[in-house]
Amino acid sequence: MSTVFIALQANEETRPIIDAIELDNPKAVVHRQPAMVKIDAPDELVIRKQTIEEQLGRAFDLQELQINLITLSGNVDEDDETLTLRWNS
């Protein structure tokens, strides 16, 4: 098992995004720090546009993640609807 992660700035803009990531990834572990939230997941982390939009209550472009992204770990597979982190073997 390999762990992937994403780290986002901790602010009001990212709170619903983090909630959406938790909903879509029940095995993910969220580490909340004063200025950053790091989300670890075993093997794979999926970020879905639709879930974020439901939490935000507005349209969301996955490219908006870049604004508050600190770092990530894993290979990125992205399209208009999802961003997936996983280690390719």
Buried (B, 14 or more C-beta within 10 A) or exposed (E): EEBBBBBBEBEEEBBBBBBBBBBBBEEBEBEEEEEBBBBBBEEBBBBBBEBBBBBBEEEBEBEBBEEBEEEBBBEEEEEEEBBBBBEEE
